[in-house]
Amino acid sequence: MHIKYLFALMLAFGTPVLADQTKATIEDIYVDRIYVEPAVEKSCREVDVPIMAQSSGSNGGNVLMGMIVGGILGKGITGKDNGAAAGAVMGGVIAADARSKQAPQGYKRELRCGNYETTREVTKRIYSHSIVTFKADGRTYSLEFMK
């Protein structure tokens, strides 16, 4: 008796069914994006380096001359010995300070190597969207979607 049921099931499900078969394709679309990101670059560069004048520092003659001129001016302005003393001290300090300051006499080019911060462009391919394409009723359809 089981054989009859088995035979009936085979007839029912084994019969070909006529139906439209739909074939669909899915295409993933990617785009290239350019990003700017920080980077460290090891390189050598030519730079301008100041050439400083040779200074022997303050000499006694300059400081003494500054004190004498300061004392004369201090006495002349105030008319007092205290003014002369203050002028002498200020003149000596100014003369000593003037000799210690240096200004560049020129520049020379030197090669300096090191790590320098910079940026670089990086292209990355990223997912944009997908397109499913299929035929139905003799017409072709395309639909865009996001995964």
C-alpha positions in Angstrom: 0.0 0.0 0.0 2.9 2.3 0.6 4.0 1.8 -2.9 0.7 3.3 -4.3 1.2 6.5 -2.2 4.8 6.7 -3.3 3.8 6.4 -7.0 1.1 9.1 -6.6 3.6 11.5 -5.1 6.1 10.8 -7.9 3.4 11.6 -10.5 2.3 14.8 -8.7 5.7 16.3 -8.1 7.6 14.8 -10.9 5.5 16.5 -13.6 7.3 19.4 -15.2 5.7 22.8 -14.5 5.7 25.5 -17.1 6.6 28.8 -15.6 8.5 31.9 -16.6 12.1 31.7 -15.5 13.6 35.0 -14.5 17.4 35.5 -14.7 18.7 38.4 -12.7 22.2 39.8 -12.3 23.5 42.0 -9.5 26.4 44.4 -10.1 28.2 46.2 -7.2 29.3 49.7 -8.1 32.5 51.1 -6.5 33.9 54.7 -6.7 37.3 56.0 -6.1 37.6 58.7 -3.3 40.6 60.8 -2.8 41.6 61.5 0.8 44.3 63.8 2.1 46.1 62.4 5.2 49.1 63.5 7.2 52.4 61.8 6.5 56.0 62.1 7.7 58.6 62.4 5.0 62.4 62.0 5.5 64.2 64.3 3.2 67.1 66.8 2.9 66.5 70.4 2.1 68.7 73.4 1.5 68.1 76.2 4.1 69.5 79.7 4.6 71.7 79.9 7.7 72.7 83.4 9.0 76.4 84.3 9.1 77.1 86.2 12.3 79.9 88.7 12.7 82.7 87.8 15.0 82.3 89.6 18.3 85.0 89.9 20.9 82.4 90.9 23.5 82.5 94.2 25.4 86.0 95.6 25.9 86.9 97.9 28.7 87.5 100.9 26.5 83.9 100.9 25.2 82.4 100.5 28.7 84.6 103.2 30.1 83.7 105.6 27.3 80.0 104.9 27.9 80.4 105.6 31.6 82.2 108.9 30.9 79.6 110.1 28.4 76.8 108.9 30.6 78.3 110.7 33.6 78.6 114.0 31.7 75.1 113.8 30.4 73.7 112.8 33.8 75.4 115.8 35.5 74.4 118.1 32.7 70.7 117.2 32.8 70.3 117.1 36.6 73.0 119.4 37.7 73.8 117.0 40.6 76.5 114.5 41.4 73.8 111.7 41.9 72.7 112.3 38.3 76.3 112.0 37.1 76.6 108.7 39.0 73.4 107.3 37.6 74.4 108.5 34.0 77.7 106.8 34.3 76.1 103.5 35.3 73.6 103.7 32.5 76.2 104.6 30.0 78.4 101.6 30.9 75.4 99.2 30.7 74.3 100.6 27.3 77.9 100.3 25.9 78.3 96.7 27.2 74.9 95.7 25.8 75.5 97.3 22.4 78.6 95.2 21.8 76.9 91.9 22.7 74.1 92.2 20.1 74.9 90.8 16.7 73.2 91.1 13.4 73.6 88.6 10.5 76.3 89.7 8.0 74.8 87.4 5.3 73.5 84.0 4.7 74.9 80.7 3.4 73.1 77.6 2.1 73.4 74.4 4.1 71.9 71.0 3.5 69.7 69.9 6.5 68.2 66.4 6.7 65.4 65.3 8.9 61.7 64.2 9.2 59.3 66.7 7.9 55.5 66.7 8.3 53.6 66.8 5.0 50.3 65.4 3.5 49.7 62.9 0.8 46.7 62.0 -1.3 45.4 58.4 -0.9 42.8 56.9 -3.3 40.5 54.4 -1.8 37.9 52.4 -3.6 34.6 52.3 -1.7 31.2 50.7 -2.2 28.6 53.1 -3.7 25.5 51.0 -4.6 24.3 47.9 -6.4 22.2 47.4 -9.6 20.0 44.4 -10.1 19.0 43.8 -13.8 16.3 41.3 -14.8 13.8 40.6 -17.6 10.1 40.2 -17.2 7.4 40.1 -19.8 10.0 40.6 -22.5 11.3 43.9 -21.0 14.6 44.5 -19.2 14.4 46.3 -15.8 17.3 47.8 -13.7 16.9 48.8 -10.1 19.5 50.5 -7.9 19.8 49.6 -4.2 22.1 49.8 -1.2 23.2 46.6 0.5 
